Every structure is written in structure tokens, then in C-alpha cells.
Amino acid sequence: MFRCVLGSSVKYLASLPVLRHHHLLQNRMSTSPPAPVAAVCQVTATPDKEANFSACKQLLEEAGQRGASMVFLPEGFDYIGSSREETLSLSETLGGDTISRYTQLARRLGVWLSLGGFHERGHDWEKDRRIYNSHIIVNDKGDIVSVYRKSHLFDVELPEKGVSLRESAFTIPGASMVPPVQTPIGKVGLGVCYDLRFPELSLALQRHGAEILTYPSAFTLATGAAHWEVLLRARAIETQCFVLAAAQVGRHHDKRSSYGHALAVDPWGDVVGDCGGEKPGMVLVEIDLEKVNTTRRNMPVQQHRRDAAFYHSLSQS
């Protein structure tokens, strides 16, 4: 398992090359090129957009220096507001300053970015003051190559757990999925946070070629402790994909805290990277797509799946 790099701590940074060196030696011995590296990040966003950008920028620069081809930031990387009014007032369009700064950063660092979810103003913003929760993929030239708008909204009341959130009060559900995106680490299928609970989405992405699934998230403390790891591992096992899940961690403001534990899971369902539940940081993970191929070849689950009519046969009886 790869250790999480916490902030800019030299102590943690120094431990990473030893772990990666072992894998690189194995790659040289097998004459295969080294596998590309993904950086899965964990942050503590607040309503302060400038402070959030500064913290994320530091992580991106660190990931680029350590050889990451693609960097994953969590849901709410731009900010987490303390009220509906603040959340809406801080939102921007895709052409606004926040995404412009990230596209410039991707181009300067020469890395791909997964940014999601971003508080994107809706198409009828002036009329209805509603937003999308948007997952944006930026390539190493600074181009936006895909935008997925979160389709399953978190409307949940768990009084015994102290959880009360109604995302649909100000967020528009996305109208459709988007195809997996070809990136330097493989074909990446896009979801956001609560989408993780819907296996139909992950299976559809896998059928359309996804080798990696990503769920940038801001799980609550209660739902995270109960469900976060088991859901991510389940999605990896059933699709035989890598699953990368950047996460929010810690206290954002007086009204909200997040679970953390940004995770990377391999196609067998093993956790290969975990950022823990305390501090911002990142985990660097080699994405060896041969693990996807081997897992699917040795246990050909998708070939064993029956056609759609079989799974609908109960409703027809």
C-alpha cells in the first residue's frame, strides 16, 4: 500500500521513492515501461476560495514534481459554503476565474486534472439561481476535454446520525452520463460522490470501456465511517476496474465536516492507497492496466453476465 503524503512533510515524501522503486525495479526486470502514476488528493476546503486554490495548487505542483501523469481533486475543491446563499453566491461558470486558473496550471505542469465537483452556474442562472455539481477533466494542454454533471443528488435525512442535506434544493441533476475519457493512465469513467451508491452507473461505464472509475467526494463523517471503503471496493470488484476517490477531510466550517480517507483500489478490490482521516495530502499510485486485463481474463465476469432481458424477467412474470 502507498503511504499518503501529508502536506509538504519531507518525512513522508522521503518514504515514497522506496515503495515506488520496488515497482520500477520489477518493471525493468520485465522490460515493460513503468506504469503511469496517479495522484489522489485529499483537501479541507472552506468558503475561502483563494485559500482553497493555494492549497490545491501546492498539491498539484508536488504531484507533478513526483511524476504524476494525472491528479485527482475532490468534490468541492473550489469551496464548501456554509449556507445555501453562500454556496450559490460563490459559484462560477466554466469560463470563470477558478477553472481558468486550473487550466493554466495543468498546462504549466504538463499534467491532466480531474476536478470534481465544481460549483458550476446553471444555464438559466439569471432566472433560477441553480447550479450543477460538475466533474471536469482537463488535459495537459489546459483544454477541458469532458464535463460530467452529477446525476444522483444527495437528499438525505439521518437524524440519528446528525446528517441533514438536501442537494436538490439548489443543484440541477445532470441529464446524462459521459463516455469514459482516454487519459495517460487509461480510460477514466466519471462519477461524483453520491453516484458511488448506484452500481448501474459504474457498470455502464465499464461496458463502454472504462478501466478506471473515479468518484471525487465529500462524504459525511457518519456515512463515510459506515459505507465509504466498502462501496469503493464493491465498485472495483464488480467492474474489475481501478477506483480512485479523492476526498474532503476535516472541518470545513461550523456546520460541516468530512470523513477523508481518499482511496485508491485495484481491480481485485484491494486498497492500494489511503490518505487517512485527519489531514490533507495525497497518495501516489501506479496504474498498471495489466492488472485490469489479468483480473478480467482470470475471472471473466462480464462474459458470464446474462443479457438485459434475463434481469428484467421478474418484472414480466
N, C-alpha and C positions, 0 to 999 in steps of 0.2 A: 504494500500500500504506500502511496506517496504521501508525505507529510505536508500539511498546509504551511505556506509561508505567511507569517503574521506580520502585516505591515511591512516595514523595511528592516526587520531584525536580521542582523548579519548572522547570528547564531543559527536561525532556521534556514537562511539561504545557503549557508555553508554545508548543510546536511543533504541538500538536494542533488548535487552532482554525483555523490557516491551512489545513490539509488539509480539515477539515470545512466551512470557509467556502466553499471552491470548490464543494463538492457542494450546499450550501444555496443558493448563487447560481444554480446550474443548476436547482434545484427551483423557485426563484422565477420564473426565466425561463420555465419550462414551466407555471407556475401550479399545479403539483402541490404538495400539502403535503409538508413534509420527511419523509424516511423515518425510522422509529424507529431508535434506537441500541441495540445490544447491547454489553455489556462482557464480554469473555472474559478470565478471570483466571488468573494463574499464582502458585502459592504454594510454600513449602517447609515442609510440615507435619512436626512432630516428635511424640514421645509426650506433649508438654506441651499439653494441651487448652486451657488458659487462654491461653497464648501464641498458639496457632493461631487461637483466636476473635478475639483482639485484632488480629492481622494481617489476617484476613479482614474484620473489621468496618471497618478503615481503608480497605481496597479498596472495600467496598460503599459507604461514605459518599462516597468520592472519585468513584465511578462515578455515584452519584445526583446529586452536585453538577454533574457534567459532562453530565447529560441522558440517561443511560442509562435505558431502559424496563425492561430485563431484564439481570440479572447472572448469570454462569455461573462457578461454583466447581468445582474438580476433584475427582476421586476421592480419598478420604482427606482431605478438607478439615478434618474433625474431628480426626484424628490419624493418624499412621502408627506403629504399635507396633514394638518391637524384637524381639519374640518372640510366639509363639502365645499364651502365657499373658497377656502384657501386652495384646495386641490384644483378647482376649476380656474381660479384666477392665475395660477402659476403655469397652466398648460400652454402649449405652443403647437404650431403646425410643424409638419416635417421640414418645411423650409425655414424654420426659425433658427435662432442663435444656437440652441443646445445641440441639435443634430448637425448643424454646420460645423461646430467645433469638433465633434466626434469624427466626422468625415475627414476633416483636415488632419486630425490625429492619426487616423488609420493610414492615410496617405504618407504622412511623415514617418511613421514607424514601420510601414510595409506589412501590416497585419490585417487580417479580417476581424470583424467585430460582430458579436451577437448582442444586440441592445434591446432588452425587453423585460417588462413592458414600459413603453414610453407613453406619457400622457399626451396623446395627440388630439387636438381640437377636431371635432366632427365637421362634416361637410356643410352642415347647416348651423354652425356655431352661433352666428349672429341671431338666429331665430330661436334655437332651443337650448343653447349653452350646455351641450353634452359632448363627451369625449370618447375616444377609443383607447383601449389598452393595447398598444401596438408593439409587436416584436419585429425589430428592424435588423436586417443583415446588410452590412457594409463591407465591400471588398477592399483589397489593399491599395486600390487606386482612389479610394474615397467615394466610390459610387454606391448608391443604395440599390441593391440587387433584388431584394424581396422585402415585403411588408405583410406580416400576418397579424390580423386583429383578433384578439382573444374572443372566443365564441361562447365559452361557458362562463357565466358571471357568478361571482361568489355572493350569493344571497343566503346567509346562514344565521340562525339564532340558536345559540347553545348557552342558555342562561346558567346552567350548572358549571360550565367551563369559562364563563365570563367572556364569551365571544358573541359579538353582535355586529355584523357587517352587511350592508346592502349595496353591492357594487352597481346594481342596475339603476339605482336612484340617479346616477349621473353618467353612466357609461353605456355606450351603444354596443350590443353584441356584434362581432364580426359576421359578415354574411356567408363566408366560405373559408375552407382550408386553402393553403397554397402548396404547390408541389415542393418536394424536398429540393434543397439548394446544393449544387455541386460546389464544394469548397476544397481548400488544400488538405483538409483532414478527412474528407469523404462527403457523402451526400447526407445533408442535415435536414431533418424534419422538425418543423416548428410548432411549439405549443407555448402556453403561458400558465403557470401556477395551477389554478383550479382545473384546467384542461387535463391535468395529470390523472384525475379521477375517472376519466372516460376512455376506456380501452379501445372503443370504436375508432377514436381519432388516431391513436398510435398504430393500430393495425392497418388502417387505411394508408397512413404514411409509409409503413413498411411495405405494403403491397405496391406502392408507387416508387419503391427503390431506396427508401431511407436506410442508411447504415448506422446513423447516429440520430438519437432523439434528444431534444433539448427543451427543458422546462424552467426557464428563469422564474423565480418565485419569491414570495414574501409570506411564508406560512406563519400562522399564529403559533404561539407557544404551545397551546393545548393540542391543536390539530397536528402540529409538527411532531411533538413527542409521541403521539399515538400512531400516526399514519405515514409520515414523510418517507422514511427509508424503505418501509415495506412496499409502498406504492411505486417508488422509483425502481426497486429491484424487480417488482412484478412486471412493470412495463418492459424492462430489459429482457427478462426471461421469456415473456410471451412473444416478443418481436425478434429476439436474438439480435438486438442492436446494442451499441454503446448508448448509455443515457448520461447526459451531462446536465447538471442542475445547479446553476448559480443561485445564490440565496442572500436575502437580507438577514441581518443578525442584530440582536440587542435592542436597545430602547431608542425609538425614533423621536418621540415626544411624550408628553404626559399620558396620552390616550392609547399608545400603541407600541408594542414590542414584537420582534420576530425571532423565530426559532433558530435560524442559522443552519449549520451542517450542510453547506454547499457540498454536493456529492458528485462523484464520477463512478459509474457502474459499468462493468464489462458485459459482453453478450451472454455470459454464463450466469450473470446475476451477482457476481462478486463485487463488493465495494472496493475500488482501487484508489480512491481519494476522498478525504473527508476533512473539511475545514473546521470542524468542531462548532460549539455553540456559544462561544464567548466573544471573539474578536474578528474584525475584518482581516482579510488575507486572500490567498489564492492557493490552489493546488494545480501542479503541472502534471499532465497525464499524457503518455504516449498512446496514440490511437493507431493500433496495429489492426488494419482491416482484415488481415488473415485470420484473426480471432473470430470475426463475423463469419467469414467463409467456412472455417473449420467447424464452428458451432452449428451452423445451418446444415452443413454436409453430414455431420455425425448424428444429428437429431433433426431430420427434415420435417419439422412441424408443419411448415406451410404446405408441403406436398400432401401431408396427411389431412389437412383441413377439408371438410366436406363443402359442397357448393352452397350458395346462399339459400337455395330452396330448402335444403335439409334443416337449417337453423330456423327457418320460418314455418316448418311443418306443424309445430304445435298450434300456431295461430290459425291454421287452416283446418284443424280437426274439429 
